[in-house]
Each structure stands twice: as C-alpha cells, then as structure tokens.
Amino acid sequence: MTIVPLIYVVDDDSDFAASLTRVLRSAGYATEPFNDPAALLDAYLSAPADCVLTDVMMGEMDGFAFAEKLRKIDRCVRLIFVTGWPSTSAAVKAIRQLDAADYLEKPVQEEALLLAVAAATADGVRRRTIQQRTAVLTAREQQVLSLLVRGYSSKEIARELDISPRTVESHRAQISSKTGARTLAAMVALSELT
C-alpha cells in the first residue's frame, strides 16, 4: 500500500491557495488549502501533514508566527515558505530559525514547487521515522545517546551518569537494537529530533 503524502497550503489569497492545491493534487499529493493559519493549527493534530506551504505575509498571523506555533505542535513537519515580497533577511530567518525546507518566490514555478515539495516530504518522512525510532528509548538510553553524539567515550559517560562502563555498553547496544543505528554517525542523525 502506497502512502500519499499530505500537504497543506496556507495562504490568505484563496485563488493562489487553490492554484497551488490543484498543481499538487495533479502531481499525486493529498492536498488541502487553508486561508486562515489559525484554522489549520486548530485542525492539525487530527491529521498531521508531511509538508506545509505557507505564505509569509498574511492577515492576523504571518507565516513566521504560524511556523513557530506549528513547530511546537509538530517538530517533524517540513515547511516551505512562499512569498511575493522576498528578502534575504526573511529567507535567512525561514531557513535558520524556523528550519524551513525551502523559500520560494511568487509566482511559483511549477517545476520548482514540485521539486521543493518532493524533497521536503522525503525529509519529513525521514524525520518521522527517526522520531518513531527514538520514542521507544528509555530516559537513560536517551541520556546515553545524547552524550555519545556529543563525543563522550563510554568511560566518560559512565562517570557522567554514575554508572558502570559495562552498563553504558548495554545501553548503547539497546539503542542500536531499538533504532537500527549501528554507527556513531547513524546515532548522530537520530539525535537531531530527540
């Protein structure tokens, strides 16, 4: 069974939101438009998205304020900002502070939109997978993982947590078993969302 990614389009210009929705639906995505970011926030938990496209300049709540609220609900969702008034400072804020997947200029070119959405949804799936894998870790295993990715050796972790090095190795084996992360690099990737 193929899972179709869910994309929300948030723009106070209903014609523009409908246009993006049509393009995404024709590309095979499940897509719903919202003209009010607050309405999406209210409905979000019942159907979390893989990706959200949001305008930057909207009425009562701008795209950045919306993104900050959405991040508190769902750390894994990928955001793509769309704006008719691009600026370097806004793009930097979107990418650095709000962890946006992309920042597109209106009018959005269909090819650029589809490439951005494909990359964002793939990364969203990766993030959700990581979150699901790390959710099964005990509090102690999460502590060990956190120290491992910060470069601590097993002996240093044992001293820091006041446990034996053998216990650290046992926790490390459990982390690998539960998450599938066999290398330190894989554990670092896991720690992004824990």
MDAnalysis code that builds the backbone (N, CA, C; Angstrom):
import MDAnalysis as mda
import numpy as np

u = mda.Universe.empty(582, n_residues=194, atom_resindex=np.repeat(np.arange(194), 3), trajectory=True)
u.add_TopologyAttr("name", ["N", "CA", "C"] * 194)
u.add_TopologyAttr("resid", np.arange(1, 195))
u.add_TopologyAttr("resname", ["MET", "THR", "ILE", "VAL", "PRO", "LEU", "ILE", "TYR", "VAL", "VAL", "ASP", "ASP", "ASP", "SER", "ASP", "PHE", "ALA", "ALA", "SER", "LEU", "THR", "ARG", "VAL", "LEU", "ARG", "SER", "ALA", "GLY", "TYR", "ALA", "THR", "GLU", "PRO", "PHE", "ASN", "ASP", "PRO", "ALA", "ALA", "LEU", "LEU", "ASP", "ALA", "TYR", "LEU", "SER", "ALA", "PRO", "ALA", "ASP", "CYS", "VAL", "LEU", "THR", "ASP", "VAL", "MET", "MET", "GLY", "GLU", "MET", "ASP", "GLY", "PHE", "ALA", "PHE", "ALA", "GLU", "LYS", "LEU", "ARG", "LYS", "ILE", "ASP", "ARG", "CYS", "VAL", "ARG", "LEU", "ILE", "PHE", "VAL", "THR", "GLY", "TRP", "PRO", "SER", "THR", "SER", "ALA", "ALA", "VAL", "LYS", "ALA", "ILE", "ARG", "GLN", "LEU", "ASP", "ALA", "ALA", "ASP", "TYR", "LEU", "GLU", "LYS", "PRO", "VAL", "GLN", "GLU", "GLU", "ALA", "LEU", "LEU", "LEU", "ALA", "VAL", "ALA", "ALA", "ALA", "THR", "ALA", "ASP", "GLY", "VAL", "ARG", "ARG", "ARG", "THR", "ILE", "GLN", "GLN", "ARG", "THR", "ALA", "VAL", "LEU", "THR", "ALA", "ARG", "GLU", "GLN", "GLN", "VAL", "LEU", "SER", "LEU", "LEU", "VAL", "ARG", "GLY", "TYR", "SER", "SER", "LYS", "GLU", "ILE", "ALA", "ARG", "GLU", "LEU", "ASP", "ILE", "SER", "PRO", "ARG", "THR", "VAL", "GLU", "SER", "HIS", "ARG", "ALA", "GLN", "ILE", "SER", "SER", "LYS", "THR", "GLY", "ALA", "ARG", "THR", "LEU", "ALA", "ALA", "MET", "VAL", "ALA", "LEU", "SER", "GLU", "LEU", "THR"])
u.atoms.positions = np.array([
    [0.829, -1.179, 0.000],
    [0.000, 0.000, 0.000],
    [0.877, 1.248, 0.000],
    [0.631, 2.132, -0.934],
    [1.391, 3.367, -1.037],
    [0.724, 4.456, -0.206],
    [1.528, 5.113, 0.605],
    [1.014, 6.209, 1.411],
    [1.230, 7.508, 0.639],
    [0.161, 8.248, 0.445],
    [0.226, 9.507, -0.286],
    [0.541, 10.625, 0.703],
    [1.615, 11.374, 0.458],
    [1.955, 12.464, 1.374],
    [0.844, 13.511, 1.449],
    [0.632, 14.044, 2.649],
    [-0.364, 15.083, 2.886],
    [0.328, 16.442, 2.943],
    [-0.168, 17.356, 2.119],
    [0.392, 18.697, 2.027],
    [-0.710, 19.703, 2.337],
    [-0.418, 20.662, 3.213],
    [-1.336, 21.769, 3.457],
    [-0.769, 23.026, 2.811],
    [-1.660, 23.806, 2.217],
    [-1.288, 25.088, 1.620],
    [-1.994, 26.171, 2.422],
    [-1.223, 27.103, 2.988],
    [-1.783, 28.169, 3.811],
    [-1.481, 29.506, 3.141],
    [-2.545, 30.164, 2.712],
    [-2.391, 31.469, 2.066],
    [-3.707, 32.206, 2.176],
    [-3.669, 33.471, 2.570],
    [-4.911, 34.228, 2.690],
    [-5.482, 34.630, 1.331],
    [-4.738, 34.421, 0.266],
    [-5.240, 34.614, -1.098],
    [-5.823, 33.276, -1.546],
    [-7.147, 33.149, -1.482],
    [-7.793, 31.857, -1.755],
    [-7.547, 31.370, -3.185],
    [-7.442, 32.281, -4.143],
    [-7.177, 31.866, -5.523],
    [-5.782, 31.249, -5.647],
    [-4.804, 31.867, -4.998],
    [-3.439, 31.337, -5.053],
    [-3.355, 29.986, -4.342],
    [-3.996, 29.886, -3.190],
    [-4.001, 28.616, -2.452],
    [-4.660, 27.520, -3.287],
    [-5.770, 27.843, -3.949],
    [-6.457, 26.862, -4.795],
    [-5.587, 26.453, -5.982],
    [-4.858, 27.401, -6.538],
    [-3.969, 27.114, -7.676],
    [-2.854, 26.143, -7.269],
    [-2.198, 26.418, -6.142],
    [-1.142, 25.507, -5.661],
    [-1.722, 24.134, -5.333],
    [-2.911, 24.121, -4.751],
    [-3.562, 22.866, -4.400],
    [-3.818, 22.022, -5.652],
    [-4.297, 22.650, -6.718],
    [-4.543, 21.921, -7.974],
    [-3.254, 21.323, -8.531],
    [-2.185, 22.111, -8.528],
    [-0.896, 21.632, -9.041],
    [-0.426, 20.419, -8.234],
    [-0.522, 20.516, -6.916],
    [-0.047, 19.421, -6.062],
    [-0.935, 18.182, -6.190],
    [-2.228, 18.375, -6.288],
    [-3.125, 17.226, -6.477],
    [-2.858, 16.542, -7.806],
    [-2.602, 17.328, -8.849],
    [-2.320, 16.718, -10.158],
    [-1.007, 15.938, -10.143],
    [-0.120, 16.275, -9.191],
    [1.147, 15.547, -9.047],
    [1.000, 14.337, -8.133],
    [-0.214, 14.115, -7.600],
    [-0.458, 12.917, -6.806],
    [-0.448, 13.105, -5.302],
    [-0.353, 14.340, -4.849],
    [-0.345, 14.591, -3.404],
    [-1.768, 14.794, -2.887],
    [-1.999, 14.380, -1.651],
    [-3.236, 14.729, -0.956],
    [-3.001, 16.141, -0.429],
    [-3.817, 17.072, -0.860],
    [-3.565, 18.482, -0.550],
    [-4.844, 19.183, -0.134],
    [-4.714, 20.012, 0.912],
    [-5.847, 20.799, 1.381],
    [-5.410, 22.246, 1.554],
    [-6.212, 23.190, 1.049],
    [-5.887, 24.608, 1.246],
    [-6.511, 25.155, 2.520],
    [-5.837, 26.118, 3.126],
    [-6.348, 26.851, 4.287],
    [-6.090, 28.328, 4.038],
    [-7.105, 29.143, 4.216],
    [-6.938, 30.585, 4.065],
    [-6.610, 31.262, 5.389],
    [-6.756, 30.530, 6.478],
    [-6.504, 31.059, 7.806],
    [-5.559, 30.115, 8.547],
    [-4.351, 30.581, 8.893],
    [-3.411, 29.705, 9.588],
    [-3.941, 29.199, 10.928],
    [-4.730, 30.009, 11.614],
    [-5.281, 29.582, 12.905],
    [-6.202, 28.381, 12.737],
    [-6.946, 28.339, 11.635],
    [-7.840, 27.197, 11.372],
    [-7.033, 25.917, 11.182],
    [-5.908, 26.014, 10.496],
    [-5.062, 24.824, 10.324],
    [-4.480, 24.387, 11.663],
    [-4.020, 25.328, 12.464],
    [-3.469, 24.966, 13.775],
    [-4.502, 24.236, 14.621],
    [-5.757, 24.687, 14.559],
    [-6.831, 24.045, 15.322],
    [-7.089, 22.619, 14.852],
    [-6.960, 22.383, 13.541],
    [-7.283, 21.074, 12.964],
    [-6.075, 20.156, 12.847],
    [-4.881, 20.672, 13.071],
    [-3.656, 19.962, 12.705],
    [-3.466, 18.606, 13.381],
    [-3.695, 18.522, 14.661],
    [-3.413, 17.272, 15.375],
    [-4.234, 16.093, 14.876],
    [-5.413, 16.355, 14.340],
    [-6.240, 15.253, 13.835],
    [-5.707, 14.697, 12.522],
    [-4.896, 15.467, 11.798],
    [-4.312, 14.997, 10.538],
    [-3.007, 15.746, 10.273],
    [-1.901, 15.324, 10.914],
    [-0.610, 15.992, 10.691],
    [-0.151, 15.834, 9.246],
    [0.518, 16.851, 8.749],
    [0.972, 16.860, 7.356],
    [2.419, 16.414, 7.240],
    [2.781, 16.060, 6.027],
    [4.179, 15.776, 5.714],
    [4.909, 17.070, 5.359],
    [4.154, 18.030, 4.825],
    [4.734, 19.294, 4.400],
    [3.654, 20.362, 4.451],
    [4.054, 21.579, 4.815],
    [3.138, 22.719, 4.815],
    [3.783, 23.837, 4.014],
    [3.036, 24.327, 3.010],
    [3.445, 25.508, 2.260],
    [2.702, 26.680, 2.856],
    [3.417, 27.722, 3.234],
    [2.750, 28.873, 3.840],
    [3.256, 30.177, 3.252],
    [2.319, 31.072, 3.042],
    [2.657, 32.424, 2.634],
    [3.363, 33.091, 3.810],
    [4.200, 34.069, 3.528],
    [4.871, 34.795, 4.589],
    [3.984, 35.940, 5.080],
    [3.437, 36.715, 4.154],
    [2.632, 37.886, 4.503],
    [1.155, 37.517, 4.479],
    [0.548, 37.404, 5.657],
    [-0.885, 37.126, 5.753],
    [-1.498, 38.096, 6.740],
    [-2.792, 38.002, 6.923],
    [-3.545, 38.930, 7.763],
    [-3.110, 38.984, 9.211],
    [-3.884, 38.377, 10.091],
    [-3.640, 38.486, 11.531],
    [-2.374, 37.760, 11.986],
    [-2.065, 36.641, 11.364],
    [-0.885, 35.855, 11.746],
    [-0.008, 35.662, 10.514],
    [1.226, 36.172, 10.562],
    [2.090, 35.992, 9.400],
    [2.657, 34.575, 9.361],
    [3.298, 34.238, 8.274],
    [3.816, 32.890, 8.078],
    [4.856, 32.483, 9.109],
    [5.650, 33.440, 9.584],
    [6.670, 33.114, 10.571],
    [6.051, 32.796, 11.930],
    [5.073, 33.595, 12.346],
    [4.387, 33.323, 13.618],
    [3.653, 31.990, 13.535],
    [3.026, 31.737, 12.382],
    [2.351, 30.460, 12.165],
    [3.347, 29.307, 12.277],
    [4.505, 29.441, 11.640],
    [5.516, 28.382, 11.657],
    [6.005, 28.106, 13.079],
    [6.199, 29.152, 13.866],
    [6.643, 28.961, 15.249],
    [5.609, 28.164, 16.044],
    [4.337, 28.466, 15.847],
    [3.269, 27.730, 16.552],
    [3.182, 26.291, 16.054],
    [3.329, 26.108, 14.747],
    [3.262, 24.762, 14.173],
    [4.420, 23.901, 14.666],
    [5.617, 24.491, 14.785],
    [6.796, 23.755, 15.277],
    [6.574, 23.227, 16.687],
    [5.793, 23.939, 17.501],
    [5.510, 23.478, 18.862],
    [4.597, 22.264, 18.851],
    [3.797, 22.133, 17.809],
    [2.881, 21.003, 17.667],
    [3.571, 19.816, 17.010],
    [4.394, 20.099, 15.993],
    [4.994, 19.039, 15.179],
    [6.398, 19.442, 14.746],
    [7.400, 18.849, 15.384],
    [8.791, 19.163, 15.053],
    [9.245, 18.544, 13.741],
    [8.523, 17.546, 13.250],
    [8.963, 16.824, 12.064],
    [8.464, 17.419, 10.750],
    [7.363, 18.148, 10.788],
    [6.780, 18.652, 9.544],
    [7.764, 19.575, 8.830],
    [7.802, 19.468, 7.526],
    [8.676, 20.326, 6.727],
    [7.876, 21.516, 6.231],
    [8.478, 22.680, 6.304],
    [7.831, 23.929, 5.911],
    [8.480, 24.494, 4.658],
    [7.638, 24.983, 3.775],
    [8.109, 25.717, 2.604],
    [7.411, 27.070, 2.637],
    [8.194, 28.126, 2.675],
    [7.638, 29.473, 2.666],
    [7.507, 29.958, 1.232],
    [6.404, 30.648, 0.967],
    [6.129, 31.202, -0.349],
    [5.830, 32.680, -0.139],
    [6.469, 33.550, -0.920],
    [6.254, 34.981, -0.708],
    [6.286, 35.771, -2.006],
    [5.494, 36.811, -2.040],
    [5.521, 37.755, -3.150],
    [6.479, 38.899, -2.882],
    [6.991, 38.957, -1.672],
    [7.895, 40.033, -1.255],
    [9.179, 39.428, -0.679],
    [9.993, 38.801, -1.519],
    [11.188, 38.119, -0.998],
    [12.244, 39.103, -0.480],
    [12.924, 38.670, 0.563],
    [14.070, 39.438, 1.071],
    [15.081, 38.445, 1.622],
    [16.314, 38.832, 1.575],
    [17.377, 37.960, 2.070],
    [17.209, 37.697, 3.561],
    [16.867, 38.723, 4.327],
    [16.734, 38.536, 5.780],
    [15.580, 37.586, 6.104],
    [14.483, 37.675, 5.360],
    [13.358, 36.762, 5.590],
    [13.734, 35.336, 5.212],
    [14.467, 35.181, 4.128],
    [14.899, 33.843, 3.712],
    [15.824, 33.232, 4.754],
    [16.739, 34.027, 5.273],
    [17.665, 33.537, 6.300],
    [16.897, 33.128, 7.553],
    [15.932, 33.954, 7.968],
    [15.128, 33.621, 9.144],
    [14.363, 32.330, 8.910],
    [13.771, 32.190, 7.731],
    [12.989, 30.987, 7.416],
    [13.845, 29.734, 7.518],
    [15.028, 29.784, 6.953],
    [15.894, 28.605, 6.907],
    [16.568, 28.354, 8.257],
    [17.177, 29.364, 8.828],
    [17.958, 29.169, 10.052],
    [17.106, 29.032, 11.311],
    [16.183, 29.947, 11.499],
    [15.427, 29.962, 12.753],
    [14.216, 29.040, 12.736],
    [13.603, 28.891, 11.578],
    [12.356, 28.124, 11.512],
    [12.526, 26.788, 10.810],
    [13.774, 26.445, 10.465],
    [14.085, 25.147, 9.879],
    [13.248, 24.857, 8.624],
    [13.090, 25.866, 7.781],
    [12.321, 25.689, 6.547],
    [13.078, 24.810, 5.563],
    [12.319, 24.052, 4.794],
    [12.910, 23.225, 3.743],
    [13.242, 24.067, 2.524],
    [12.456, 25.136, 2.300],
    [12.690, 25.977, 1.134],
    [11.989, 27.317, 1.307],
    [12.323, 28.243, 0.434],
    [11.769, 29.593, 0.439],
    [11.571, 29.967, -1.022],
    [10.318, 29.986, -1.473],
    [10.007, 30.197, -2.887],
    [9.366, 31.560, -3.112],
    [9.624, 32.090, -4.296],
    [9.114, 33.391, -4.683],
    [7.875, 33.253, -5.561],
    [6.864, 34.088, -5.301],
    [5.684, 34.143, -6.154],
    [6.008, 34.982, -7.379],
    [5.502, 34.668, -8.535],
    [4.711, 33.470, -8.830],
    [5.613, 32.242, -8.822],
    [5.128, 31.184, -8.233],
    [5.913, 29.967, -8.068],
    [5.919, 29.177, -9.375],
    [7.104, 28.813, -9.804],
    [7.223, 27.973, -10.992],
    [6.848, 26.548, -10.619],
    [6.034, 25.899, -11.435],
    [5.526, 24.571, -11.110],
    [6.652, 23.571, -10.861],
    [7.663, 23.588, -11.708],
    [8.775, 22.637, -11.541],
    [9.500, 22.859, -10.215],
    [9.757, 24.121, -9.878],
    [10.437, 24.434, -8.610],
    [9.579, 24.006, -7.427],
    [8.274, 24.228, -7.526],
    [7.354, 23.830, -6.463],
    [7.391, 22.326, -6.247],
    [7.271, 21.570, -7.331],
    [7.227, 20.106, -7.212],
    [8.548, 19.534, -6.703],
    [9.658, 20.122, -7.128],
    [10.967, 19.665, -6.624],
    [11.093, 19.952, -5.122],
    [10.681, 21.151, -4.708],
    [10.764, 21.523, -3.295],
    [9.871, 20.627, -2.446],
    [8.655, 20.366, -2.908],
    [7.718, 19.532, -2.155],
    [8.214, 18.086, -2.080],
    [8.744, 17.568, -3.174],
    [9.264, 16.191, -3.169],
    [10.405, 16.054, -2.155],
    [11.324, 17.003, -2.156],
    [12.443, 16.955, -1.210],
    [11.948, 17.121, 0.227],
    [11.023, 18.044, 0.427],
    [10.515, 18.296, 1.780],
    [9.753, 17.097, 2.326],
    [8.909, 16.478, 1.522],
    [8.143, 15.331, 2.017],
    [9.059, 14.148, 2.306],
    [10.072, 13.941, 1.477],
    [11.023, 12.852, 1.741],
    [11.750, 13.092, 3.062],
    [12.143, 14.340, 3.305],
    [12.817, 14.649, 4.553],
    [11.858, 14.546, 5.733],
    [10.613, 14.914, 5.530],
    [9.612, 14.773, 6.587],
    [9.408, 13.327, 6.988],
    [9.368, 12.435, 6.002],
    [9.237, 11.002, 6.282],
    [10.458, 10.515, 7.062],
    [11.644, 10.965, 6.662],
    [12.880, 10.593, 7.357],
    [12.824, 11.060, 8.810],
    [12.388, 12.284, 9.033],
    [12.307, 12.826, 10.383],
    [11.305, 12.065, 11.248],
    [10.157, 11.720, 10.663],
    [9.147, 10.972, 11.428],
    [9.662, 9.581, 11.789],
    [10.401, 8.980, 10.872],
    [10.978, 7.664, 11.132],
    [11.954, 7.748, 12.303],
    [12.800, 8.773, 12.292],
    [13.745, 8.974, 13.389],
    [12.999, 9.186, 14.696],
    [11.966, 10.023, 14.664],
    [11.195, 10.289, 15.877],
    [10.549, 9.007, 16.417],
    [10.001, 8.198, 15.528],
    [9.379, 6.939, 15.957],
    [10.416, 5.987, 16.551],
    [11.581, 5.934, 15.937],
    [12.629, 5.038, 16.448],
    [13.134, 5.468, 17.815],
    [13.290, 6.768, 18.021],
    [13.829, 7.234, 19.294],
    [12.763, 7.312, 20.388],
    [11.505, 7.306, 20.019],
    [10.430, 7.367, 21.017],
    [10.412, 6.132, 21.913],
    [10.973, 5.027, 21.438],
    [10.968, 3.782, 22.219],
    [12.149, 3.702, 23.193],
    [13.050, 4.671, 23.147],
    [14.198, 4.662, 24.050],
    [13.774, 5.075, 25.453],
    [14.379, 4.436, 26.436],
    [14.132, 4.832, 27.825],
    [14.823, 6.172, 28.080],
    [14.495, 6.793, 29.186],
    [15.122, 8.070, 29.549],
    [16.637, 7.910, 29.666],
    [17.083, 6.811, 30.255],
    [18.523, 6.577, 30.414],
    [19.182, 6.363, 29.050],
    [18.526, 5.619, 28.182],
    [19.081, 5.400, 26.837],
    [19.180, 6.722, 26.083],
    [18.218, 7.602, 26.272],
    [18.289, 8.912, 25.621],
    [19.440, 9.741, 26.194],
    [19.698, 9.617, 27.493],
    [20.843, 10.312, 28.087],
    [22.145, 9.795, 27.485],
    [22.263, 8.479, 27.387],
    [23.473, 7.873, 26.820],
    [23.648, 8.319, 25.369],
    [22.570, 8.284, 24.604],
    [22.632, 8.712, 23.206],
    [23.085, 10.166, 23.114],
    [22.523, 11.014, 23.942],
    [22.888, 12.431, 23.923],
    [24.378, 12.627, 24.178],
    [24.918, 11.894, 25.134],
    [26.344, 12.029, 25.451],
    [27.223, 11.400, 24.365],
    [26.765, 10.296, 23.791],
    [27.524, 9.673, 22.699],
    [27.706, 10.632, 21.528],
    [26.614, 11.277, 21.128],
    [26.689, 12.159, 19.960],
    [27.457, 13.443, 20.250],
    [27.641, 13.740, 21.522],
    [28.464, 14.895, 21.901],
    [29.939, 14.521, 21.995],
    [30.262, 13.255, 21.698],
    [31.654, 12.832, 21.636],
    [32.205, 12.186, 22.893],
    [31.359, 11.909, 23.867],
    [31.820, 11.267, 25.096],
    [32.150, 9.800, 24.829],
    [33.207, 9.317, 25.460],
    [33.529, 7.889, 25.403],
    [32.641, 7.149, 26.392],
    [32.631, 5.836, 26.317],
    [31.824, 5.043, 27.259],
    [32.261, 5.290, 28.697],
    [33.572, 5.398, 28.916],
    [34.068, 5.657, 30.274],
    [33.623, 7.027, 30.766],
    [33.659, 8.032, 29.887],
    [33.226, 9.378, 30.274],
    [31.728, 9.410, 30.569],
    [30.962, 8.685, 29.770],
    [29.517, 8.604, 30.003],
    [29.245, 7.933, 31.342],
    [29.979, 6.862, 31.618],
    [29.814, 6.146, 32.892],
    [30.069, 7.078, 34.071],
    [31.148, 7.868, 33.983],
    [31.446, 8.826, 35.055],
    [30.347, 9.888, 35.154],
    [29.927, 10.408, 34.024],
    [28.908, 11.473, 33.997],
    [27.578, 11.011, 34.593],
    [27.192, 9.778, 34.289],
    [25.895, 9.260, 34.743],
    [25.991, 8.409, 36.002],
    [27.213, 8.251, 36.501],
    [27.454, 7.461, 37.706],
    [26.940, 6.024, 37.547],
    [27.334, 5.425, 36.426],
    [27.026, 4.023, 36.148],
    [28.296, 3.356, 35.654],
    [28.285, 2.046, 35.511],
    [29.493, 1.349, 35.067],
    [29.631, 1.433, 33.539],
    [30.873, 1.351, 33.039],
    [31.080, 1.326, 31.590],
    [30.337, 0.152, 30.926],
    [30.238, -0.958, 31.634],
    [29.507, -2.110, 31.094],
    [28.020, -1.768, 30.902],
    [27.454, -1.010, 31.827],
    [26.058, -0.588, 31.722],
    [25.894, 0.373, 30.535],
    [26.868, 1.238, 30.337],
    [26.838, 2.149, 29.180],
    [26.818, 1.328, 27.896],
    [27.673, 0.317, 27.823],
    [27.713, -0.528, 26.623],
    [26.390, -1.266, 26.423],
    [25.777, -1.672, 27.519],
    [24.474, -2.330, 27.441],
    [23.420, -1.360, 26.881],
    [23.443, -0.134, 27.370],
    [22.505, 0.878, 26.857],
    [22.779, 1.173, 25.378],
    [24.042, 1.246, 25.030],
    [24.403, 1.518, 23.635],
    [23.899, 0.390, 22.730],
    [24.013, -0.847, 23.193],
    [23.509, -1.990, 22.417],
    [21.989, -1.916, 22.275],
    [21.314, -1.495, 23.337],
    [19.848, -1.345, 23.281],
    [19.449, -0.239, 22.309],
    [20.203, 0.851, 22.306],
    [19.934, 1.952, 21.377],
    [20.055, 1.445, 19.946],
    [21.129, 0.719, 19.675],
    [21.329, 0.158, 18.330],
    [20.219, -0.807, 17.957],
    [19.861, -1.659, 18.880],
    [18.827, -2.660, 18.622],
    [17.465, -2.010, 18.350],
    [17.104, -1.036, 19.165],
    [15.784, -0.406, 19.048],
    [15.668, 0.530, 17.846],
    [16.783, 1.172, 17.476],
    [16.711, 2.201, 16.428],
    [17.290, 1.770, 15.094],
    [18.107, 0.726, 15.112],
    [18.780, 0.313, 13.881],
    [20.040, 1.116, 13.600],
    [20.405, 2.025, 14.496],
    [21.607, 2.848, 14.328],
    [22.809, 2.046, 14.794],
    [23.626, 1.613, 13.857],
    [24.770, 0.753, 14.190],
    [26.081, 1.528, 14.359],
    [26.126, 2.748, 13.832],
    [27.357, 3.535, 13.885],
    [27.105, 4.839, 14.633],
    [28.187, 5.486, 15.031],
    [28.066, 6.777, 15.700],
    [27.416, 7.792, 14.763],
    [27.774, 7.757, 13.479],
    [27.166, 8.686, 12.520],
    [25.647, 8.502, 12.447],
    [25.203, 7.258, 12.475],
    [23.760, 6.982, 12.461],
    [23.100, 7.471, 13.746],
    [23.833, 7.369, 14.865],
    [23.285, 7.861, 16.135],
    [23.212, 9.382, 16.138],
    [24.176, 10.037, 15.517],
    [24.134, 11.489, 15.412],
    [22.897, 11.915, 14.616],
    [22.625, 11.211, 13.524],
    [21.435, 11.510, 12.716],
    [20.163, 11.321, 13.546],
    [20.142, 10.278, 14.369],
    [18.981, 10.041, 15.235],
    [18.765, 11.170, 16.229],
    [19.854, 11.711, 16.732],
    [19.750, 12.691, 17.809],
    [19.186, 14.021, 17.353],
    [19.078, 14.257, 16.046],
    [18.558, 15.525, 15.534],
    [17.201, 15.876, 16.129],
    [16.363, 14.875, 16.314],
    [14.978, 15.131, 16.718],
    [14.644, 14.596, 18.094],
    [15.651, 14.215, 18.898],
    [15.336, 13.706, 20.226],
    [15.430, 14.807, 21.249],
])
